[in-house]
Amino acid sequence: MTTLKLPQTLPPPTEDAERLKQAFDRLGTYEKAIIWILGHRNASQRRKIRDTYKQLYNESLVDHLYSELSGDFRDALKLNKKGVQHLKVIVEIACMTSPHHLMAVRQAYCSLFACSFEEDIASTIPQPLGKLLVGLVSSYRYDKEVVDKVLAESEASQLHEAFKTKQLDHDHVLRETFGSYKLKYGNHINQDIKSSGNGDLGSLLQLVIRCLESPEAHFAEVVRESIVGLGTDEESLTRVIVSQAEIDLMIVIYQYQLLYKSSLDDAVIDDTSGDYKDFMMTLLGARV
């Protein structure tokens, strides 16, 4: 369920591009116009505006946004911690988007950087973390309803053996079947991962399971982690709101309320400010 509110009558991309150009050319960039236009368009529509802007003015809209704006608002429009945390984005792309979207990301990555997504992961992320991530991003994930129960039970047995022998980097761990595992051994798979004590690999496996089992709850947790404590992790907050605004952000909002007994909207209002706050709230469906 989306929170993104599109205009009833959508202006052509030429008109949006012209209005953005006017906002840039004013004495002092007119941020409210930028928020109104880009905050009420989906990704496909923004892409058309970007392409039209380039055709009309022979300038990059993204570069113009970057040069005219500042701080968190600029980064939100453009869209590296240590440990497992900085790998969240890769896991989310691999486990929480459709197989077709993952394929498109891999193609775009190769086009942009003249190197495959898998090659960069394998060469920059230490083993066995890299091995797990390469397996996630290179497989074409089955996303239909029909399940092979015999295969599920077989994989559950292989997982259990891997946890007993503390060999979490075994190839079969790349194919989890959580329901059969709990039925067969009485524990949720996360419990046995924790007891096997495999540090970063165990943490990464738990993240994969969370993203596959309950993606909306995962995003609610990311939002919560981004705003608790001193300062705000704007990168993580932006990632959740921008990426989910036209997909299932309404369910993320519901999960946040369920988990933390408080409003996600209120959390964003309390922890952000200025144009960045206005843009985030626009994507959350609020009037600003």
Phi, psi and chi 1 to 4 in degrees:
 res  aa     phi    psi   chi1   chi2   chi3   chi4
   1 MET       -  122.5  -62.9  172.6   64.9      -
   2 THR   -84.8  151.3  178.4      -      -      -
   3 THR  -104.2   -6.4   57.7      -      -      -
   4 LEU   -70.6  127.0 -165.3   64.8      -      -
   5 LYS  -107.5  109.9  -66.6 -174.8  176.5  178.9
   6 LEU   -92.3  149.7  -55.4  179.2      -      -
   7 PRO   -64.9  147.7   21.1  -30.1      -      -
   8 GLN   -61.0  -41.6  -71.8 -174.9  -18.6      -
   9 THR  -112.4  111.8  -56.6      -      -      -
  10 LEU   -82.5  122.3 -174.5   68.8      -      -
  11 PRO   -65.0  153.1  -14.6   27.6      -      -
  12 PRO   -65.6  153.8   21.9  -31.1      -      -
  13 PRO   -58.2  -27.9    5.1  -11.6      -      -
  14 THR   -62.0  -44.1  -57.2      -      -      -
  15 GLU   -65.2  -42.7 -177.4  177.9  -34.9      -
  16 ASP   -62.5  -42.3  -77.6  -21.7      -      -
  17 ALA   -62.8  -40.9      -      -      -      -
  18 GLU   -65.6  -40.7  -70.2  170.6  -12.3      -
  19 ARG   -67.1  -36.2  -70.7  173.4   61.3 -163.4
  20 LEU   -65.4  -41.4  -73.5  169.6      -      -
  21 LYS   -61.7  -41.9  179.4   65.4  170.8  172.7
  22 GLN   -62.9  -38.5  -69.3  167.3    6.6      -
  23 ALA   -64.3  -39.0      -      -      -      -
  24 PHE   -68.6  -36.1  -66.1  140.4      -      -
  25 ASP   -80.4  -12.3  -70.8  -15.2      -      -
  26 ARG   -65.3  156.2  -79.8 -177.1   55.3  149.5
  27 LEU   -70.4  103.1 -175.4   60.0      -      -
  28 GLY    86.4  112.1      -      -      -      -
  29 THR   -55.4  136.8  -58.2      -      -      -
  30 TYR   -89.5   86.6 -169.4   33.9      -      -
  31 GLU   -63.7  -34.2  -74.2   86.8   -7.8      -
  32 LYS   -62.0  -36.5  -70.3 -167.1 -178.9  -60.6
  33 ALA   -67.0  -39.3      -      -      -      -
  34 ILE   -64.2  -43.9  -62.1  170.6      -      -
  35 ILE   -61.4  -44.2  -68.5  168.5      -      -
  36 TRP   -63.6  -41.9  177.9 -103.8      -      -
  37 ILE   -74.3  -58.2  -64.5  168.8      -      -
  38 LEU   -74.7  -23.6  -61.0 -178.6      -      -
  39 GLY   -80.5   -8.5      -      -      -      -
  40 HIS  -122.8   33.2  -67.7   93.6      -      -
  41 ARG  -133.3  146.3  -55.1  -69.8 -173.7  -88.0
  42 ASN   -84.1  177.9   61.9   31.9      -      -
  43 ALA   -61.6  -40.7      -      -      -      -
  44 SER   -64.0  -40.4  174.9      -      -      -
  45 GLN   -68.9  -38.9  -68.6  158.6   -3.4      -
  46 ARG   -63.5  -37.4  -67.2 -170.9 -158.7  113.8
  47 ARG   -62.0  -41.7 -158.1  174.3  -58.3  117.8
  48 LYS   -65.7  -38.7  -70.1  177.8 -178.3  176.3
  49 ILE   -63.2  -43.8  -64.5  169.2      -      -
  50 ARG   -59.4  -46.4  179.2 -160.4   63.8 -167.3
  51 ASP   -67.0  -39.5  -66.2  -16.8      -      -
  52 THR   -66.5  -40.6  -57.2      -      -      -
  53 TYR   -59.0  -42.6 -167.4   94.8      -      -
  54 LYS   -63.6  -41.3  177.2   69.7  173.4  176.9
  55 GLN   -66.7  -40.1  -68.8  169.7    4.3      -
  56 LEU   -74.3  -41.3  -71.3  174.8      -      -
  57 TYR  -119.1   -1.1  -54.4  109.6      -      -
  58 ASN    53.1   38.8 -163.6   28.9      -      -
  59 GLU  -134.0  151.8  -63.9  175.3   -7.0      -
  60 SER   -82.6  123.7  163.9      -      -      -
  61 LEU   -63.2  -41.0  176.2   57.9      -      -
  62 VAL   -62.1  -44.8  174.0      -      -      -
  63 ASP   -64.7  -37.7  -71.4  -12.8      -      -
  64 HIS   -65.4  -42.6 -145.8  143.8      -      -
  65 LEU   -59.8  -42.5  -73.7  167.6      -      -
  66 TYR   -65.2  -37.3 -162.7   82.0      -      -
  67 SER   -80.4  -29.8   64.6      -      -      -
  68 GLU   -87.8  -30.2  -69.3  -74.6  -19.3      -
  69 LEU  -103.4 -179.5  -54.8  173.9      -      -
  70 SER  -144.6  159.4   60.6      -      -      -
  71 GLY    58.5 -141.6      -      -      -      -
  72 ASP   -65.8  -35.1  -55.5  -35.4      -      -
  73 PHE   -62.6  -45.1  179.3   38.7      -      -
  74 ARG   -61.3  -44.9  175.9 -168.4   65.2 -161.6
  75 ASP   -66.5  -34.7  -65.9  -21.7      -      -
  76 ALA   -65.7  -37.0      -      -      -      -
  77 LEU   -74.0  -34.4  -72.7  167.3      -      -
  78 LYS   -78.5  -28.2  -79.8 -161.1   71.7  176.8
  79 LEU    23.5      - -127.9   78.8      -      -
  80 ASN       -   94.2  -65.5  -36.1      -      -
  81 LYS   -75.4  169.3  -51.0  168.3 -173.7   71.6
  82 LYS   -96.9  173.6  -63.4  -60.0  179.2 -175.2
  83 GLY    75.1 -152.2      -      -      -      -
  84 VAL   -81.0  -20.8  171.6      -      -      -
  85 GLN   -56.7  -38.7  -66.6  -56.7  -54.5      -
  86 HIS   -73.6   -6.3   71.2  -65.1      -      -
  87 LEU   -94.3   -1.7  -56.9  177.4      -      -
  88 LYS   -56.1  -42.1  -83.9 -174.3  178.2  179.2
  89 VAL   -60.7  -42.8  177.5      -      -      -
  90 ILE   -64.0  -43.7  -61.5  174.8      -      -
  91 VAL   -64.1  -41.9  174.5      -      -      -
  92 GLU   -62.3  -43.6  -71.5  168.5    4.8      -
  93 ILE   -64.0  -41.2  -68.4  170.1      -      -
  94 ALA   -73.6  -36.2      -      -      -      -
  95 CYS  -106.0  -19.1  -60.8      -      -      -
  96 MET  -117.5   -0.3  -58.5  169.4   72.8      -
  97 THR  -111.1  167.7   60.8      -      -      -
  98 SER   -68.9  155.7   72.1      -      -      -
  99 PRO   -56.5  -35.6  -24.3   33.2      -      -
 100 HIS   -67.2  -38.4  -60.9  -65.9      -      -
 101 HIS   -66.4  -42.2 -179.5   80.5      -      -
 102 LEU   -60.3  -41.7  173.7   57.1      -      -
 103 MET   -61.6  -41.3 -170.8   70.1   71.6      -
 104 ALA   -65.4  -38.9      -      -      -      -
 105 VAL   -62.1  -43.8  169.0      -      -      -
 106 ARG   -63.1  -40.3  -71.0  167.9   59.2 -170.3
 107 GLN   -67.2  -43.0  -69.9  170.6  -15.1      -
 108 ALA   -64.8  -40.2      -      -      -      -
 109 TYR   -60.8  -45.7 -169.2   96.7      -      -
 110 CYS   -63.7  -38.4 -169.0      -      -      -
 111 SER   -67.3  -39.5  174.5      -      -      -
 112 LEU   -74.7  -39.5  -75.0  169.2      -      -
 113 PHE  -116.7    5.1  -56.4  111.0      -      -
 114 ALA    52.8   35.7      -      -      -      -
 115 CYS  -157.8  143.9  179.5      -      -      -
 116 SER   -74.3  152.2   77.3      -      -      -
 117 PHE   -55.4  -45.6 -162.2   15.4      -      -
 118 GLU   -63.8  -40.9  -58.0   93.4  -56.1      -
 119 GLU   -62.9  -42.8  -72.9  172.3  -31.1      -
 120 ASP   -66.0  -40.1  -93.8   -1.9      -      -
 121 ILE   -61.5  -48.5  -69.6  172.7      -      -
 122 ALA   -62.8  -33.5      -      -      -      -
 123 SER   -88.9  -17.3   63.5      -      -      -
 124 THR  -114.5  -20.5   58.3      -      -      -
 125 ILE  -106.4  127.0  -63.3  173.8      -      -
 126 PRO   -64.0  154.2   23.3  -32.7      -      -
 127 GLN   -80.1  150.2  -58.1  -59.4  -21.7      -
 128 PRO   -88.4    6.1   33.4  -35.2      -      -
 129 LEU   -61.2  -43.7  -56.8 -177.5      -      -
 130 GLY   -61.0  -38.6      -      -      -      -
 131 LYS   -62.4  -43.3 -176.2  177.7 -179.0  179.9
 132 LEU   -63.7  -45.0  173.0   57.8      -      -
 133 LEU   -67.6  -39.7  -69.2  172.2      -      -
 134 VAL   -60.9  -41.4  167.9      -      -      -
 135 GLY   -61.5  -38.9      -      -      -      -
 136 LEU   -68.5  -45.2  -72.1  172.9      -      -
 137 VAL   -82.3  -19.3  -57.0      -      -      -
 138 SER   -95.4  -11.4   60.0      -      -      -
 139 SER   -87.5  151.4   60.0      -      -      -
 140 TYR   -96.2  101.3 -171.9   83.9      -      -
 141 ARG   -70.6  129.2 -179.4  165.6   41.9   84.6
 142 TYR   -73.4  125.7  178.6   78.8      -      -
 143 ASP  -124.1   24.7   63.9  -12.6      -      -
 144 LYS   -92.2  176.2  -58.6  -65.1 -170.8  -66.2
 145 GLU   -84.6  -29.1  -66.5  -63.3  -38.4      -
 146 VAL   -70.4  130.7  179.1      -      -      -
 147 VAL  -124.5  137.4  174.3      -      -      -
 148 ASP   -85.2  102.2 -174.6  -27.0      -      -
 149 LYS   -68.3  -34.1  -68.2 -173.4  177.3 -179.5
 150 VAL   -62.9  -45.2  174.8      -      -      -
 151 LEU   -64.1  -39.4  178.0   61.2      -      -
 152 ALA   -61.0  -43.4      -      -      -      -
 153 GLU   -67.0  -38.5  -70.7 -171.8    9.5      -
 154 SER   -62.5  -43.9  171.3      -      -      -
 155 GLU   -66.9  -36.2  -69.8  176.6  -10.5      -
 156 ALA   -61.1  -40.9      -      -      -      -
 157 SER   -64.1  -42.0  -62.4      -      -      -
 158 GLN   -64.5  -38.3  -68.7  163.1   -2.3      -
 159 LEU   -65.1  -45.3  -78.2  167.5      -      -
 160 HIS   -59.6  -42.4 -174.2   65.9      -      -
 161 GLU   -64.3  -38.7 -174.5   61.8   27.4      -
 162 ALA   -62.9  -39.2      -      -      -      -
 163 PHE   -70.5  -38.4  -63.3  138.1      -      -
 164 LYS   -63.1  -40.4  -79.7  175.1   60.3 -179.7
 165 THR   -91.9    1.5   59.0      -      -      -
 166 LYS    57.1   38.5  -59.0 -172.9 -175.0  -59.3
 167 GLN  -112.5   69.1  -68.9 -179.2  -34.4      -
 168 LEU   -73.3  -11.6  -62.6 -166.8      -      -
 169 ASP   -92.5   10.8   57.5  -18.8      -      -
 170 HIS   -65.3  145.3 -167.7  -80.7      -      -
 171 ASP   -55.0  -37.0  -73.3  -17.0      -      -
 172 HIS   -68.5  -17.1  -70.3  -61.3      -      -
 173 VAL   -66.3  -15.2  176.4      -      -      -
 174 LEU   -74.0   -5.4  -59.4  179.1      -      -
 175 ARG  -130.2   90.5  -53.1  174.8   64.7 -167.4
 176 GLU   -91.2  144.4  -57.6   89.7  -10.1      -
 177 THR  -131.0   91.8  -53.0      -      -      -
 178 PHE   -70.9  -42.2  -48.1  132.0      -      -
 179 GLY   -61.1  -47.8      -      -      -      -
 180 SER   -63.9  -34.7  -68.3      -      -      -
 181 TYR   -61.2  -47.7 -170.9   95.7      -      -
 182 LYS   -66.9  -40.6 -174.5  171.5 -177.2 -179.9
 183 LEU   -61.4  -39.7  -77.5  173.1      -      -
 184 LYS   -80.1  -35.1 -163.2  164.8 -174.5  176.3
 185 TYR  -118.8   -3.4  -59.3  106.7      -      -
 186 GLY    81.8  -11.1      -      -      -      -
 187 ASN  -111.8  147.5  -67.7  -27.5      -      -
 188 HIS   -69.1  146.3 -169.4  -79.2      -      -
 189 ILE   -56.6  -31.7 -168.2  171.1      -      -
 190 ASN   -61.5  -37.1  -93.1  -31.2      -      -
 191 GLN   -61.7  -43.2  -69.4  176.8 -101.1      -
 192 ASP   -73.6  -29.3  -75.3  -10.5      -      -
 193 ILE   -64.0  -44.2  -70.2  174.5      -      -
 194 LYS   -62.7  -42.6  -72.1  177.2 -176.8  176.8
 195 SER   -71.1  -20.1   65.2      -      -      -
 196 SER   -78.7  -14.7   68.0      -      -      -
 197 GLY    58.6   57.7      -      -      -      -
 198 ASN  -112.5   34.2  -91.9  -95.3      -      -
 199 GLY    50.2 -127.8      -      -      -      -
 200 ASP   -62.0  -36.6  -76.6  -14.9      -      -
 201 LEU   -64.8  -43.3  179.8   58.4      -      -
 202 GLY   -60.8  -42.2      -      -      -      -
 203 SER   -63.2  -40.6  -61.6      -      -      -
 204 LEU   -67.5  -40.0 -172.7   60.5      -      -
 205 LEU   -62.7  -40.7  -79.3  168.4      -      -
 206 GLN   -62.9  -38.6  -70.8 -179.9   67.9      -
 207 LEU   -63.8  -43.3  175.7   60.2      -      -
 208 VAL   -59.2  -46.1  169.5      -      -      -
 209 ILE   -63.1  -43.4  -68.5  163.7      -      -
 210 ARG   -61.7  -42.7 -173.9   62.3  162.4  163.1
 211 CYS   -66.8  -35.9  -71.9      -      -      -
 212 LEU   -77.0  -39.5  -71.7  171.6      -      -
 213 GLU   -79.8  -42.4  -84.4 -164.1  -36.9      -
 214 SER  -146.0   74.6 -174.1      -      -      -
 215 PRO   -61.1  -38.1   16.9  -28.7      -      -
 216 GLU   -67.5  -39.3  -66.1   83.5    9.1      -
 217 ALA   -65.2  -37.5      -      -      -      -
 218 HIS   -59.7  -46.4  163.6   75.8      -      -
 219 PHE   -65.6  -36.3  -81.6  130.6      -      -
 220 ALA   -61.1  -40.4      -      -      -      -
 221 GLU   -66.6  -38.6  -69.8  166.7   -1.6      -
 222 VAL   -61.9  -43.5  172.2      -      -      -
 223 VAL   -60.6  -46.1  170.6      -      -      -
 224 ARG   -60.4  -46.6 -175.7   68.2  172.3 -176.0
 225 GLU   -63.2  -28.6  -70.0  169.5    4.0      -
 226 SER   -74.4  -19.5   74.2      -      -      -
 227 ILE  -115.1  -12.1   60.5  176.1      -      -
 228 VAL   -79.5  153.7  -65.0      -      -      -
 229 GLY    80.5 -168.0      -      -      -      -
 230 LEU   -76.4  130.5  -67.8  174.0      -      -
 231 GLY    76.4  173.5      -      -      -      -
 232 THR  -123.4  136.7  -54.9      -      -      -
 233 ASP   -86.0   83.3  178.5    1.6      -      -
 234 GLU   -63.1  -31.7  -71.3   87.9   -1.0      -
 235 GLU   -60.6  -45.9 -177.4 -178.5  -22.0      -
 236 SER   -71.2  -42.4  -64.1      -      -      -
 237 LEU   -61.0  -44.4 -179.8   61.9      -      -
 238 THR   -62.4  -42.9  -61.5      -      -      -
 239 ARG   -58.4  -44.3 -174.9  174.6   80.6 -110.5
 240 VAL   -67.6  -50.3  173.3      -      -      -
 241 ILE   -69.7  -43.4  -66.5  178.3      -      -
 242 VAL   -68.3  -43.0  171.7      -      -      -
 243 SER   -74.1  -27.5   68.4      -      -      -
 244 GLN  -104.6   -5.0  -61.0  -54.5  -59.9      -
 245 ALA   -56.5  -37.2      -      -      -      -
 246 GLU  -104.6   16.0   58.5 -173.9  -79.8      -
 247 ILE  -118.1  -78.1  -56.1  173.2      -      -
 248 ASP  -143.3   34.0   56.0    9.3      -      -
 249 LEU   -63.5  -29.1 -168.2   51.1      -      -
 250 MET   -62.1  -38.0 -166.7   70.0   75.8      -
 251 ILE   -71.4  -36.1  -54.7  175.4      -      -
 252 VAL   -61.6  -42.5  175.6      -      -      -
 253 ILE   -60.0  -43.4  -68.2  169.7      -      -
 254 TYR   -63.3  -44.2  171.7   75.4      -      -
 255 GLN   -63.7  -38.1  -76.1  -69.2  -25.7      -
 256 TYR   -61.5  -45.5 -170.4   94.1      -      -
 257 GLN   -61.0  -41.1 -179.7   71.9   43.4      -
 258 LEU   -66.3  -42.8 -150.6   62.0      -      -
 259 LEU   -77.4  -38.0  -72.4  169.2      -      -
 260 TYR  -118.6    1.8  -54.8  111.2      -      -
 261 LYS    53.4   36.5  -47.3  -57.5  179.3 -167.9
 262 SER  -151.4  165.8   58.6      -      -      -
 263 SER   -87.5  132.5  161.1      -      -      -
 264 LEU   -64.8  -39.4 -170.9  150.0      -      -
 265 ASP   -57.4  -46.8  -75.2   29.6      -      -
 266 ASP   -63.8  -36.9  -71.0  -14.1      -      -
 267 ALA   -63.2  -43.0      -      -      -      -
 268 VAL   -66.1  -43.6  172.6      -      -      -
 269 ILE   -60.2  -43.3  -69.9  169.7      -      -
 270 ASP   -71.3  -27.0  -69.0  -16.0      -      -
 271 ASP  -108.1   -2.2 -135.3   64.5      -      -
 272 THR  -127.9  174.7   58.9      -      -      -
 273 SER  -155.1  167.0   60.3      -      -      -
 274 GLY    63.0 -148.5      -      -      -      -
 275 ASP   -65.6  -32.8  -63.4  -41.0      -      -
 276 TYR   -60.7  -47.1  176.4   69.7      -      -
 277 LYS   -60.2  -44.4  178.2 -178.1   75.8  173.8
 278 ASP   -61.4  -39.8  -70.9  -13.8      -      -
 279 PHE   -68.7  -44.1 -170.9   59.0      -      -
 280 MET   -61.0  -42.8  -67.6  -63.2   99.0      -
 281 MET   -69.1  -33.1  -66.8  -50.5  -60.6      -
 282 THR   -61.2  -45.1  -61.8      -      -      -
 283 LEU   -67.5  -26.7  -66.1  178.2      -      -
 284 LEU   -79.1   -3.1  -76.4  164.7      -      -
 285 GLY    94.2    9.9      -      -      -      -
 286 ALA   -86.9  157.9      -      -      -      -
 287 ARG   -87.9  128.1  -79.0 -173.0  170.7  -85.3
 288 VAL  -125.4      -  -64.9      -      -      -
